[in-house]
């Protein structure tokens, strides 16, 4: 299944993709006389969402006949599938080819940093270059979305705590990122976190540890790798992060970017107003974001 958040920014509603349609989860649940269901994705993931989705899916043909429940996916704005996660945890140097191009050794432990939730935008939203930076870079990443609260999660149980996968672009202001002793500000400007177009549930992906990832800038391929080149795989990442902090439903973990980023090119190349980024991951989906000036 594919879960989306759609509608006006900061007022997105949770939905289930059914072909080229979206079934509004809250309205669908009410229509089949099952009572109340939250309208936001984070609240949905805090509930018995797996069982609820199965029931809604079983009743999909009937629900598709109800105007207030079903919407054409092409006629609505898609937001990030989790518009305001409680936290976004990212990994640095988690692809061997990215560590190589950066001249860094492979890390012995996952390198973690955070990205502000306010940076998160949808799969077709514009990325805004702030006045403070002239070195904006791209980073295609596989992200996982937490679906069950947990702390000290064993690697063997990691997937039990995940709702699914999504595409993430860790847009970065390199001049600001490299000028200080921490990366948070350079990673967290508004619009620096395109995500989506949906959450693909675990059952839809046979092997998340071997997925093709690509990023194209103005149609030119800049990044192309595979999640099999991760230094730390998804179960290891989940176990490592949850050893120190509780993971809540809706939290997002971005698992790192491969080689091919702009700052490592010779000479370096950075995003300019009018550019278009296409970031995509096999079996998960695609983001398409234009670059504009503030």
N, C-alpha and C positions, 0 to 999 in steps of 0.2 A: 504494500500500500504506500501511497504518497500523501503526506500531510503538508498543508500549506497554511499560510496566514495571508489573508487578502483584505483589501479595502484601504481606506485613508490611513496615512502614516500616523502611528501611535494609537490608532483605533482599529487595528486589524482584528479580524475574526478568524478563528480556526476552521479549516475545511479539509475535506477528503477529496482527492482527485479521483474522478471516475470518467475515464476516457478524456474527452475535451471539456468536461464539466467539473464544477466544484460543488460538493454537497456541504452546506453550512452545518457544522457538527451540532451546534446548540439547537438550531431550528429543526434539524433532522431528528435529534433525540426527542424533542418535544412532539414532533409530528407522529412518531410511532408510539406515543403515549407512554414514554419511559420516564417522564419527569424532567427535572432541570439538569442541564449540563453547561459548564462554563463556556464563555465565548472566546476567551483568549487561550493561546497555545500553552503557555506556562501553566495556567490553571487546569487545562485539560490533562496535561502530563502528570499533574499531582494526583489525579484520580485514577479509577480503574479503566484507563483508556484502552487497553488492549481488548478487553471484553466488550466495551462499548463500540469500538470500531468494527468488531466482528458482527455485532447485531446490526449496526447501520449498514454495513456492506451487504448483509443478507437481505436487507429491505431496500436496496438501492434502486431497483427497477420501479418500485412504487414511489419512492421519494423523488425520482426524476420527473414525475408528473406534477410536482408541487412548485409553483412559481416562486414562493418565498423561501424555498430551500435550495434550489439549484441555480447556478450561474455559469455562463460561458467563461471559460478560463481566459479567452482572448479579450474579453470585455471588462475585466477588472484589473486593478493594480495588485500585483503580488508583492507582499512585503517579505522581509526575512522570515523564514518559517518560525523562528523564535525571535520576535522583535526586540524584546528587552530581557535577555537572560540575566540571572542573578550574577553570573560571572562568565567571562570568556578567558580561558587559559590557553596560551599558545606555546609552541615549542620552537626553539632555535636550533639550527644545524642538525636537523633530524633526517636529512637525506645525505648520503655519502657524496653525491656529486655536488651538492651545494657547499658542503664543508670543504671539498677539494677546491672549488673555484674561489672560496673565501680565504684559502690558505690556512685553514684551521684544522686541528686534529679532530677525529671523531670523538664526541663527548663520552665520558665514562658513565655519566648519569644524565637524564633528560635535563635540558636547559629550559627553564620555565620563565615566562613573563606574562603579564596580563594586558588586556586590551579593554578599554572602557566600553561598557554596554551601549553608551550613547553614540558610538561610532558605527553601530550596526545599521545597514540599509538593505533594501531589497535587491533582487536579481536584475532589475532593469533601471534602478535609480542611478542618478548621476553622482560621480565622485568629484568633490570640490577641492581644488588646489587652494590651500590657505595662503594668506599674504606672507606668513612667516617662513615659507619654504619654497625652494626652487628645485628640489631633488626628490620628486615623488616616484616611487617604485612599485612594482607589481609582485605578487607572491601567490600563486595558485596553491591551494591546500585542501586536502580531505579533512573535513571536520566531523566529529561525532557528537551527537546530542544525547544527553543523559535522560533516561526515562524512569529511573528508580533511584531513590535516595540511598546513599551508602558511604561508609567510611572504612578504610582498611580493606578494600575489596581485593580478594585474591585474583591473580591473573586468570585462574581457571573459571572464575565467576564474572569476569569483566563484561562479557556480552549480555549477561542477564540484567545488567544495569543500564544498558543503552537502548534508546528508542530507535536510533537509526543513523543514517549518514546524510551529509549535505556538502555542498561546495562552498568554499570560503576563499576570499581574497584578502590577504593580510597587507593591505596597502600601507606603505611606510614612507615617512618623510626622512630620507637618509641623512640629510644635513643636521636635522634636529636629533635624530636617533643617535648619531655618532658624536655629537658635541657634548653629551653629558655622560654620567656614569650609570644611567638607567635608560631603558628603551620606551617606557610607558608613554611619555608625551608624544614622541615621534610616531608612535603606532596608533594613537587614540584620537586624532582629530576627527571631528564630525565627518561622516560618510566614508571613513577609512576601513569599513568592514562589510563589503558586499557579501551576501550569503543567500543561499537558496539553490534552485528555485523552490525546493521542498525538502522535507525529510523523507528519505527512502527507508522504510522499515527493514529490519535485519533480514527478514525472510526473502527479500527481493535480491539480495546480493550473495552470490555463492561464496566468493572469496575476497573479503575486503583487504587482504594482505597482498593482493596482486591486481591493482587497478591502474589503468593508464591515466595520467594527468597531463593537461596541456594548458598553456596560456598563449594567446595570440594578441599582438598589438598591431592594430590597423591591418589585420589579415596576415601578418608575418608571425610565424611560430617562434616564440622566444623560449618557452619552457616545454619540455616533453620528457616525462619520466614515468616511473611506475612505483606504486606504494611498496613493492617488494624491496626497494632501495632504502626504505626507512632504516635508520640506526636502531630505533626502538619501535616495536610494533604496537598496535592498538591495545592489546591486553596489558602489556608492560607499562604503557603510558597511563592507563586508567589506574592500575595498581599503585604506581609511583605517586601520582597526584593525590589519590584518595588516602594515602598513608598520612598525609599532613593536613588535609582539609576535607570536609564533608561535601560530597557532590549531590546537588539537588536536581530534580527533574527540570529540564530546560537549560541547564548549564551546557555550554559549548566548549569543546576541546578541539583546537586547530592543531593538526599533527605535523606541521612543518612544511616547508616549500623545497622543491628541487632546484637544481642548478638552472641558470639562465636568467637570473635577475639582472636588472639594468645597471646597478652600481658595479657589478663585476665585469661588465663588458669593457672592452678596450677600443676606443675611449668609452666612459660610462654613458648610458642613455637613460633619460628620464622622461616621464610622461608630460605632455603638453596639452593645453586646451584644444579640444577638437579630436583628440585621440580616442580610440575605442578599445577597451579590453574585453576579450572573450576568454573566460576561464571555464574549463570543463573537466569533468571526471567521468570516466567510463561507467556506465550503468547508473550513474547518480544524476547528472544533469549539467546545465550550462548557465553561466552568468554572462550578461552583456551590458557593460557599463561605460558610459561616455564620460570624458574628462572635461570639466568646466572650471572657469576661474571663479574665485569668490566674488 
